[in-house]
Amino acid sequence: MPEVVVYLLEGRTPEQKKGLMKDITDAVVKNCKVDVGAVTVSIMETTKANKAKAGVPFSERK
């Protein structure tokens, strides 16, 4: 039972996330030779204030 977890910064629309989950599911079905019903995709969203790169929160980056 393949499970894929995707970490994203907040800000994508529900339609964008749905499309991403569908595309990932299709790729797993194709490459892992499993039934579509066996695939789970989870999106973990992080607020820009709670994630940093090089010590600078994304909420402060330009």
Helices and strands as residue ranges (DSSP letters): E 3-9, H 14-32, G 36-38, E 40-46, G 48-50, E 52-53, E 56-57, G 58-60
